[in-house]
Amino acid sequence: MAASSKKRLKAQPKNMIFALDIGTRKVIGMVGTVESGKLRIIAMEKEAHTKRSMIDGQIEDIEQVAKVAHTVKKRLEAKLQYTLKRVCIAAAGRALKTQRASFEMKFPLPQRLDKETISRLEAGAIYEAEAAFTNGLDTNSRQFYLVGHTIVQHYMDSYPVSNLLDHRAGLIKADVIATFLPSEVVDSLYSVMHKINLEVTSLTLEPIAAINAVIPQNLRFLNLALVDIGAGTSDIAVTRDGGVVGYTMATVAGDEITEALMKKYLLDFNTAESIKTQIGSQKTMQVTDILGNEQTVTKDDIMDCVDKSMESLCREISERIYEINGGSTSAVFLAGGGSKLEGMRTSIAKYMNLDVNRVAIAGNNFETYAFSDSYDLNDPEYATPLGIAVSAGLNLIDESFHVTLNGNEAKLFRNSTITVRDILMMNGFSYHDLIPKAGQKLIIQLNGKRTVYYGTPGEPAVLRVNGKEAKISDLVHMGDNIEFSSAVNGQDAKRCLKDLMTDDPNQTATVNGNIVSPETTLENGDSIVLKPAPPTPAADFSDSKPNLETADELSEEVSPAAQESASEEQKSATAVSADSAFSGDQIQFDLNNQTVVLPQKENGSPYYLMDLIERSGIDLEKPTGTFVLRVNGVDSSFLTELKSGDRLEIFYKS
């Protein structure tokens, strides 16, 4: 029944926006379509985390968060009868850092300013911000993404202007604020999305998304602050003079209040969380502590308990706003579940030196960009998920990094050194897609001698950037078109007993001492005895040639004693290799100063540098430095074609 129901689901239409807000306490999903310049919300679902799988807005348990997100996704699909494949998400502002910078361009004669010129100006300002931020930063120990930028002010001939387009000027300047985020915040989000088979089509910061829902563009000439108080973090954005002038965050939020209740009344986390959300609606509550004792707590007792934590939270939020604004703002909007706590508006107003009427709960402006026939959207808890949806659906953000991967546009956070590898990893590919594996070897004992049959070589991955062959270490730039086809693994070596036998009708054969059918498939470790013995090693030329491996190649498969024996056999084999029946069908390379002999590929195609990765001994899953590929001393790519006798270097450079 479930299978037939799944078949009836239709594909997600191109104009259908699916937004997921991965919060510290719950996951909220919204689906909408753009109608007459607004986003119509047609479905919404939310589900709380059953465990503390997120802390301070950061995913701690990817598997648990994926389960909750998958539940939300499935419920929405059941409501809509569409299979959801594309998703818009936002990263929390944990450890968010900002950097201001300026850049100017001077022309010999005044000229008209077109979009391309303005883009170059802003790109220069962003570069200056990146350079200032990374100066002195240990990028080996921790990586930061440039996740967004805001143009604070444009200048034309030293005078501030709101729009440079089509003006004539000899000197232009741009001031920007660039925002950086630790890579682990972004990487964990992508891991969750990949686990539930969703393709990320839009990625922004939670404060950027929330402000797009709470403070419309026409209000940003006012000096306003948005504070999105979640369970783990409080994200902050400030507007002034028509734009967003800064983002920051406070590391205290609703969880501090929950923990105060836990300590005061000896409660588990979920019970304390339940009390917190009911503070404003009930005068008394019955609770059971961790020892099994029932308690009656009053609203006044609870407020006395949480007062200190709330004061601390509001004081830190106000201090963060003062830092990025240079003083108090004209008004403050509170969003997120934490904004509903009784007394929050009054406390924020006190520390911001504002009248309490200048501190509002978000929701009144949601109708600027969104509406719904089925849901009441005027809830401050919806600021982030609604902001994610309208930001993507109405193109209110341009902070993400745009590249095309296999014909699909991906918006990705970036830093100054994002590579093709980073793009592939963030879009669901792994090292297994990059590196082909040769088919598994078949190792047997033939008349007492160790004989190896190789599997077929794998087919290398195909990687191009803007139509040209590329390396995974190549840097990616805005607008690049990446084409990637995964590597194909080779086929395992297979032999039947009859493949080893000659046409001699009197020949006998045993496998592990037993007489078996000639059709018997051989397995690793089998001992075959042929009488009379064949004059040369029995081999099937349609696949690959038997050969003795070096001790290094055997290190993962046999004991030290067997390695020593194999080494002696290899010396003997090397000494007669020139006269071997297979010498004309083998190719020899010098790989990291070790001789490697391989059979010709069955279809006559050449070997590529990628084919030798597996034999180099490096661990691609655990890189220890810069990946170096060289052929005859020249830097090369995975798809470099090899010739017999080539000198190859494959290693990590620290």
PAPALO-523827 format. One record per residue (C-alpha): x, y, z; residue in one letter. Coordinates in steps of 0.5 Angstrom, whole numbers. Last residue first. Example, Ala and Ser with C-alpha at 12.3 -4.5 7.8 and 13.67 -1.06 7.14 Angstrom:
2
{{27,-2,14},'S'},
{{25,-9,16},'A'},
END
This chain:
654
{{105,38,9},'S'},
{{105,36,2},'K'},
{{101,29,1},'Y'},
{{103,24,-5},'F'},
{{103,22,-12},'I'},
{{109,22,-16},'E'},
{{110,18,-23},'L'},
{{115,17,-27},'R'},
{{113,15,-34},'D'},
{{116,8,-37},'G'},
{{110,6,-40},'S'},
{{106,12,-42},'K'},
{{100,15,-38},'L'},
{{94,20,-40},'E'},
{{93,26,-35},'T'},
{{86,25,-32},'L'},
{{87,26,-25},'F'},
{{91,32,-26},'S'},
{{98,34,-27},'S'},
{{104,38,-24},'D'},
{{110,36,-28},'V'},
{{116,32,-25},'G'},
{{115,26,-30},'N'},
{{108,26,-28},'V'},
{{106,30,-22},'R'},
{{100,30,-17},'L'},
{{101,33,-11},'V'},
{{95,33,-6},'F'},
{{96,39,0},'T'},
{{97,36,7},'G'},
{{95,30,11},'T'},
{{88,28,8},'P'},
{{84,23,11},'K'},
{{79,20,7},'E'},
{{84,20,1},'L'},
{{89,15,5},'D'},
{{96,15,1},'I'},
{{99,8,-1},'G'},
{{100,10,-8},'S'},
{{97,4,-11},'R'},
{{90,6,-10},'E'},
{{92,13,-14},'I'},
{{95,9,-20},'L'},
{{88,9,-24},'D'},
{{88,17,-23},'M'},
{{94,18,-27},'L'},
{{91,15,-33},'Y'},
{{92,8,-36},'Y'},
{{91,8,-44},'P'},
{{85,4,-47},'S'},
{{86,-2,-51},'G'},
{{80,-5,-49},'N'},
{{83,-10,-44},'E'},
{{87,-6,-41},'K'},
{{95,-8,-41},'Q'},
{{97,-11,-35},'P'},
{{101,-7,-30},'L'},
{{108,-7,-27},'V'},
{{110,-2,-22},'V'},
{{117,0,-20},'T'},
{{118,4,-14},'Q'},
{{121,11,-13},'N'},
{{114,14,-12},'N'},
{{111,10,-18},'L'},
{{116,9,-23},'D'},
{{111,6,-29},'F'},
{{111,-1,-33},'Q'},
{{106,-3,-38},'I'},
{{105,-11,-39},'Q'},
{{103,-14,-46},'D'},
{{109,-15,-49},'G'},
{{112,-18,-43},'S'},
{{107,-23,-42},'F'},
{{110,-29,-45},'A'},
{{116,-28,-40},'S'},
{{123,-27,-43},'D'},
{{124,-20,-41},'A'},
{{121,-21,-34},'S'},
{{126,-27,-32},'V'},
{{130,-23,-27},'A'},
{{123,-19,-25},'T'},
{{120,-26,-23},'A'},
{{126,-28,-19},'S'},
{{126,-22,-15},'K'},
{{118,-23,-14},'Q'},
{{119,-30,-12},'E'},
{{123,-27,-6},'E'},
{{119,-22,-4},'S'},
{{113,-26,-4},'A'},
{{116,-31,1},'S'},
{{118,-25,5},'E'},
{{111,-22,5},'Q'},
{{108,-29,7},'A'},
{{112,-29,13},'A'},
{{110,-22,15},'P'},
{{103,-25,14},'S'},
{{98,-23,8},'V'},
{{93,-18,6},'E'},
{{94,-11,8},'E'},
{{102,-11,7},'S'},
{{101,-15,0},'L'},
{{103,-9,-4},'E'},
{{109,-7,0},'D'},
{{111,-14,-1},'A'},
{{111,-14,-9},'T'},
{{106,-17,-13},'E'},
{{107,-24,-17},'L'},
{{103,-23,-23},'N'},
{{97,-27,-27},'P'},
{{95,-23,-33},'K'},
{{88,-19,-34},'S'},
{{81,-21,-37},'D'},
{{81,-24,-44},'S'},
{{88,-26,-43},'F'},
{{86,-32,-38},'D'},
{{92,-34,-35},'A'},
{{95,-41,-33},'A'},
{{102,-40,-31},'P'},
{{107,-44,-36},'T'},
{{108,-51,-38},'P'},
{{102,-53,-35},'P'},
{{103,-58,-29},'A'},
{{101,-66,-30},'P'},
{{98,-66,-26},'K'},
{{94,-59,-23},'L'},
{{94,-58,-16},'V'},
{{90,-52,-14},'I'},
{{90,-49,-7},'S'},
{{84,-44,-6},'D'},
{{86,-38,-2},'G'},
{{82,-33,-5},'N'},
{{76,-37,-9},'E'},
{{75,-41,-15},'L'},
{{69,-42,-18},'T'},
{{68,-49,-20},'T'},
{{66,-51,-27},'E'},
{{71,-56,-27},'P'},
{{67,-60,-22},'S'},
{{71,-62,-16},'V'},
{{76,-67,-14},'I'},
{{78,-65,-7},'N'},
{{85,-63,-4},'G'},
{{84,-56,-3},'N'},
{{82,-56,-10},'V'},
{{84,-62,-14},'T'},
{{85,-62,-22},'A'},
{{87,-68,-26},'T'},
{{90,-68,-33},'Q'},
{{89,-74,-38},'N'},
{{85,-71,-43},'P'},
{{90,-65,-44},'D'},
{{87,-59,-46},'D'},
{{90,-55,-41},'T'},
{{87,-53,-34},'M'},
{{87,-46,-31},'L'},
{{80,-44,-34},'D'},
{{77,-50,-32},'K'},
{{78,-49,-25},'L'},
{{73,-42,-26},'C'},
{{76,-36,-25},'R'},
{{74,-29,-23},'K'},
{{77,-22,-22},'A'},
{{73,-17,-19},'D'},
{{70,-11,-24},'Q'},
{{73,-4,-24},'G'},
{{70,1,-21},'N'},
{{67,7,-24},'V'},
{{69,14,-23},'A'},
{{63,19,-22},'S'},
{{62,24,-28},'S'},
{{63,32,-26},'F'},
{{61,38,-30},'E'},
{{63,45,-26},'I'},
{{60,51,-29},'N'},
{{64,57,-26},'D'},
{{59,63,-24},'G'},
{{63,66,-18},'M'},
{{70,63,-18},'H'},
{{72,56,-16},'V'},
{{80,54,-14},'L'},
{{83,48,-17},'D'},
{{85,42,-12},'S'},
{{80,38,-15},'I'},
{{83,38,-22},'K'},
{{81,41,-28},'A'},
{{80,39,-36},'E'},
{{76,45,-39},'K'},
{{69,46,-41},'G'},
{{68,52,-36},'N'},
{{71,47,-30},'V'},
{{71,40,-32},'R'},
{{72,33,-28},'L'},
{{71,26,-31},'V'},
{{72,21,-26},'A'},
{{77,15,-28},'P'},
{{74,8,-31},'E'},
{{76,2,-26},'G'},
{{82,-3,-28},'P'},
{{80,-10,-29},'T'},
{{81,-15,-23},'G'},
{{88,-18,-22},'Y'},
{{89,-25,-22},'Y'},
{{95,-27,-17},'V'},
{{99,-33,-17},'T'},
{{102,-36,-11},'R'},
{{106,-42,-13},'K'},
{{105,-49,-9},'G'},
{{102,-52,-16},'N'},
{{97,-46,-16},'L'},
{{96,-43,-10},'Q'},
{{91,-37,-11},'I'},
{{90,-30,-10},'I'},
{{84,-27,-14},'L'},
{{84,-19,-14},'K'},
{{79,-14,-13},'Q'},
{{77,-10,-18},'G'},
{{81,-3,-19},'A'},
{{78,2,-15},'K'},
{{76,9,-19},'P'},
{{77,15,-15},'I'},
{{73,21,-15},'L'},
{{66,18,-13},'D'},
{{69,14,-7},'H'},
{{72,21,-5},'Y'},
{{65,23,-4},'S'},
{{60,27,-8},'F'},
{{53,30,-4},'G'},
{{53,37,-6},'N'},
{{58,40,-1},'M'},
{{63,35,-2},'M'},
{{63,37,-10},'L'},
{{64,44,-8},'I'},
{{69,43,-3},'D'},
{{73,39,-8},'R'},
{{72,44,-14},'V'},
{{76,49,-9},'T'},
{{74,54,-4},'I'},
{{80,58,-2},'T'},
{{78,65,-1},'S'},
{{72,62,3},'N'},
{{65,60,1},'R'},
{{58,59,2},'F'},
{{54,55,-3},'L'},
{{48,57,-8},'K'},
{{48,51,-13},'A'},
{{45,52,-20},'E'},
{{44,45,-23},'N'},
{{47,44,-30},'G'},
{{52,39,-28},'N'},
{{54,43,-22},'L'},
{{53,51,-23},'T'},
{{56,56,-19},'V'},
{{53,61,-14},'H'},
{{56,64,-8},'F'},
{{51,66,-3},'S'},
{{50,73,-1},'E'},
{{45,75,-6},'D'},
{{39,75,-2},'I'},
{{32,78,-3},'L'},
{{30,73,-9},'N'},
{{23,73,-8},'L'},
{{22,65,-7},'G'},
{{29,65,-4},'A'},
{{29,70,2},'S'},
{{21,69,2},'V'},
{{22,62,4},'A'},
{{28,63,9},'I'},
{{25,69,12},'G'},
{{19,64,13},'L'},
{{23,59,17},'P'},
{{27,64,21},'T'},
{{21,69,23},'A'},
{{16,63,24},'Y'},
{{17,63,32},'E'},
{{15,71,32},'P'},
{{8,68,30},'D'},
{{4,72,25},'N'},
{{3,67,20},'L'},
{{-4,64,22},'D'},
{{-4,58,17},'Y'},
{{-9,56,12},'S'},
{{-11,62,7},'D'},
{{-3,64,8},'S'},
{{1,70,6},'F'},
{{8,73,5},'A'},
{{12,78,3},'Y'},
{{9,85,7},'T'},
{{4,80,11},'E'},
{{10,78,15},'F'},
{{10,86,18},'N'},
{{6,85,24},'N'},
{{10,79,26},'G'},
{{16,81,31},'A'},
{{14,82,38},'I'},
{{16,90,39},'A'},
{{21,94,43},'V'},
{{19,101,42},'R'},
{{13,101,47},'N'},
{{18,99,53},'V'},
{{21,106,52},'D'},
{{28,105,50},'L'},
{{34,105,55},'N'},
{{37,99,51},'M'},
{{38,95,58},'Y'},
{{31,97,60},'K'},
{{27,96,54},'A'},
{{30,89,53},'I'},
{{28,87,60},'S'},
{{21,90,59},'T'},
{{20,86,52},'R'},
{{23,80,56},'M'},
{{18,80,62},'G'},
{{14,74,60},'E'},
{{17,69,55},'L'},
{{15,70,48},'K'},
{{21,73,45},'S'},
{{25,66,46},'G'},
{{21,62,41},'G'},
{{24,67,36},'G'},
{{23,74,34},'A'},
{{24,81,38},'L'},
{{24,87,34},'F'},
{{28,93,37},'V'},
{{27,101,36},'A'},
{{31,107,35},'S'},
{{37,103,36},'T'},
{{42,104,42},'S'},
{{49,106,41},'G'},
{{55,105,36},'G'},
{{51,100,32},'N'},
{{55,94,32},'I'},
{{58,94,39},'E'},
{{51,97,42},'Y'},
{{47,91,39},'I'},
{{52,86,42},'R'},
{{51,90,49},'E'},
{{44,90,49},'S'},
{{44,82,47},'I'},
{{48,81,53},'E'},
{{44,85,58},'R'},
{{38,81,56},'C'},
{{40,75,57},'L'},
{{43,76,64},'S'},
{{37,79,66},'E'},
{{33,73,64},'M'},
{{38,69,67},'S'},
{{37,73,74},'K'},
{{29,73,73},'D'},
{{28,66,72},'V'},
{{27,64,79},'C'},
{{23,70,81},'D'},
{{19,69,75},'M'},
{{18,61,77},'I'},
{{16,63,84},'D'},
{{11,69,82},'D'},
{{8,64,77},'K'},
{{7,59,82},'T'},
{{10,52,83},'V'},
{{6,46,86},'T'},
{{11,40,87},'Q'},
{{11,32,86},'E'},
{{17,28,89},'N'},
{{19,23,84},'G'},
{{27,24,85},'L'},
{{27,27,78},'I'},
{{22,32,80},'D'},
{{15,32,79},'T'},
{{11,38,77},'V'},
{{4,41,78},'Q'},
{{3,48,76},'M'},
{{0,55,78},'T'},
{{-2,62,75},'K'},
{{-2,59,68},'Q'},
{{-1,62,61},'S'},
{{5,67,62},'G'},
{{10,62,65},'I'},
{{7,56,60},'Q'},
{{13,56,55},'T'},
{{18,56,61},'K'},
{{14,50,65},'I'},
{{15,45,59},'S'},
{{22,47,58},'E'},
{{23,45,65},'A'},
{{20,38,64},'T'},
{{24,37,58},'N'},
{{30,38,61},'F'},
{{29,34,67},'D'},
{{27,37,74},'L'},
{{31,39,80},'L'},
{{27,45,82},'Y'},
{{32,50,82},'K'},
{{37,47,78},'K'},
{{32,45,72},'M'},
{{29,52,73},'L'},
{{35,55,71},'A'},
{{37,51,66},'E'},
{{31,53,62},'T'},
{{32,60,63},'I'},
{{39,59,60},'E'},
{{36,55,54},'D'},
{{32,61,52},'G'},
{{39,64,50},'A'},
{{46,66,51},'V'},
{{51,66,46},'T'},
{{49,73,43},'A'},
{{50,74,36},'M'},
{{52,79,31},'T'},
{{50,82,24},'Y'},
{{52,89,22},'G'},
{{50,95,17},'V'},
{{43,92,14},'V'},
{{41,97,9},'G'},
{{37,104,8},'G'},
{{41,108,12},'D'},
{{41,104,18},'R'},
{{39,96,20},'T'},
{{42,92,25},'V'},
{{42,84,26},'A'},
{{42,80,32},'I'},
{{42,72,33},'D'},
{{40,70,40},'S'},
{{43,63,41},'T'},
{{41,56,44},'G'},
{{34,56,45},'A'},
{{32,61,40},'G'},
{{32,69,41},'I'},
{{32,72,34},'D'},
{{34,80,36},'V'},
{{32,85,30},'L'},
{{35,92,31},'A'},
{{33,98,28},'L'},
{{36,105,26},'N'},
{{31,107,20},'L'},
{{33,107,13},'F'},
{{31,100,13},'R'},
{{24,100,14},'L'},
{{23,100,6},'N'},
{{27,94,5},'Q'},
{{22,90,10},'P'},
{{24,88,17},'I'},
{{21,82,20},'V'},
{{21,77,14},'A'},
{{28,79,11},'N'},
{{31,80,18},'I'},
{{30,73,19},'A'},
{{33,70,13},'A'},
{{39,75,14},'I'},
{{39,73,22},'P'},
{{39,65,20},'E'},
{{45,66,15},'L'},
{{44,64,8},'T'},
{{43,57,3},'L'},
{{39,56,-3},'S'},
{{38,50,-7},'T'},
{{40,45,-3},'V'},
{{39,38,-6},'E'},
{{35,34,-1},'L'},
{{35,26,0},'N'},
{{34,25,7},'I'},
{{42,24,9},'K'},
{{44,29,4},'H'},
{{40,35,8},'M'},
{{43,32,15},'V'},
{{50,32,12},'S'},
{{49,39,9},'Y'},
{{47,42,15},'L'},
{{54,39,19},'S'},
{{58,42,13},'D'},
{{55,49,14},'V'},
{{57,49,22},'V'},
{{63,46,21},'E'},
{{66,51,16},'S'},
{{66,56,22},'P'},
{{62,63,19},'L'},
{{64,69,16},'F'},
{{61,76,15},'T'},
{{63,81,10},'A'},
{{61,88,12},'I'},
{{62,93,6},'V'},
{{64,100,4},'D'},
{{64,102,-3},'A'},
{{68,107,-7},'K'},
{{67,111,-14},'I'},
{{72,116,-17},'L'},
{{71,119,-24},'G'},
{{64,119,-24},'A'},
{{58,119,-29},'R'},
{{51,116,-26},'H'},
{{48,110,-30},'D'},
{{48,105,-23},'L'},
{{51,108,-17},'L'},
{{45,107,-12},'N'},
{{44,110,-5},'S'},
{{50,116,-6},'V'},
{{55,118,-1},'P'},
{{59,124,-4},'Y'},
{{67,122,-5},'S'},
{{67,123,-12},'D'},
{{61,117,-12},'M'},
{{61,113,-6},'Y'},
{{57,107,-4},'H'},
{{55,105,3},'Q'},
{{54,99,7},'V'},
{{54,94,2},'I'},
{{52,87,6},'T'},
{{56,81,5},'H'},
{{55,74,6},'G'},
{{58,67,8},'V'},
{{65,68,7},'L'},
{{67,61,10},'Y'},
{{72,60,16},'F'},
{{77,54,16},'Q'},
{{80,52,23},'R'},
{{87,49,24},'S'},
{{90,50,18},'N'},
{{87,57,17},'T'},
{{91,60,23},'D'},
{{89,67,22},'L'},
{{94,72,22},'G'},
{{91,76,16},'N'},
{{85,72,14},'T'},
{{80,77,16},'F'},
{{83,83,13},'A'},
{{84,79,6},'A'},
{{77,77,6},'E'},
{{75,84,8},'A'},
{{79,87,2},'E'},
{{76,81,-3},'Y'},
{{69,84,-1},'I'},
{{71,91,-3},'A'},
{{74,89,-9},'G'},
{{68,85,-11},'A'},
{{64,91,-10},'E'},
{{68,95,-15},'L'},
{{68,90,-20},'R'},
{{60,89,-19},'S'},
{{59,96,-20},'I'},
{{63,96,-26},'T'},
{{59,90,-29},'E'},
{{53,94,-27},'K'},
{{54,100,-31},'D'},
{{57,107,-29},'L'},
{{58,112,-34},'R'},
{{65,115,-34},'Q'},
{{69,121,-31},'P'},
{{76,121,-34},'L'},
{{83,117,-32},'P'},
{{78,113,-27},'F'},
{{79,111,-20},'K'},
{{76,105,-16},'M'},
{{75,105,-9},'E'},
{{75,99,-4},'F'},
{{73,99,3},'S'},
{{73,94,9},'A'},
{{69,92,15},'R'},
{{69,84,18},'Q'},
{{64,80,21},'T'},
{{65,74,26},'K'},
{{59,69,27},'L'},
{{61,64,32},'A'},
{{54,61,32},'R'},
{{50,65,27},'G'},
{{45,59,25},'A'},
{{46,57,18},'A'},
{{40,57,13},'A'},
{{36,52,9},'I'},
{{32,52,2},'C'},
{{30,45,0},'V'},
{{30,42,-7},'R'},
{{27,34,-7},'K'},
{{20,34,-4},'L'},
{{16,29,-7},'T'},
{{9,32,-8},'Y'},
{{2,30,-5},'Q'},
{{2,36,-2},'L'},
{{-1,34,5},'K'},
{{3,27,5},'A'},
{{10,31,2},'E'},
{{9,35,8},'L'},
{{9,30,13},'R'},
{{15,26,10},'K'},
{{19,33,10},'K'},
{{17,34,17},'V'},
{{19,27,19},'T'},
{{26,27,15},'H'},
{{28,33,19},'A'},
{{27,29,26},'V'},
{{31,23,23},'K'},
{{36,28,20},'A'},
{{37,31,27},'V'},
{{38,24,30},'Q'},
{{43,22,25},'E'},
{{47,29,25},'I'},
{{48,29,33},'D'},
{{51,35,35},'E'},
{{48,40,30},'I'},
{{50,47,32},'Q'},
{{44,52,34},'G'},
{{47,53,41},'D'},
{{47,45,42},'I'},
{{43,41,38},'M'},
{{42,33,39},'S'},
{{39,34,46},'R'},
{{34,29,45},'K'},
{{27,28,42},'T'},
{{28,34,38},'H'},
{{21,37,37},'A'},
{{17,37,30},'E'},
{{14,42,26},'K'},
{{10,42,19},'E'},
{{7,48,15},'M'},
{{3,47,8},'A'},
{{1,52,3},'I'},
{{5,59,5},'I'},
{{3,64,-1},'R'},
{{10,68,-2},'L'},
{{8,75,-5},'K'},
{{10,78,-12},'G'},
{{3,76,-15},'S'},
{{3,69,-13},'E'},
{{10,65,-11},'V'},
{{9,58,-8},'T'},
{{10,56,-1},'G'},
{{12,50,3},'V'},
{{14,51,10},'M'},
{{18,46,15},'G'},
{{20,47,22},'I'},
{{25,43,26},'V'},
{{25,44,34},'K'},
{{29,45,40},'R'},
{{36,48,37},'T'},
{{33,50,30},'G'},
{{33,47,23},'I'},
{{29,51,19},'D'},
{{27,48,13},'L'},
{{24,52,7},'A'},
{{21,48,1},'F'},
{{19,53,-5},'I'},
{{15,51,-10},'M'},
{{16,55,-17},'N'},
{{20,49,-20},'K'},
{{14,44,-19},'P'},
{{16,38,-14},'Q'},
{{15,32,-17},'A'},
{{8,28,-17},'K'},
{{7,23,-11},'L'},
{{2,17,-14},'R'},
{{8,12,-14},'K'},
{{9,13,-6},'K'},
{{2,11,-5},'S'},
{{3,5,-9},'S'},
{{9,3,-5},'A'},
{{6,5,2},'A'},
{{0,0,0},'M'},
END
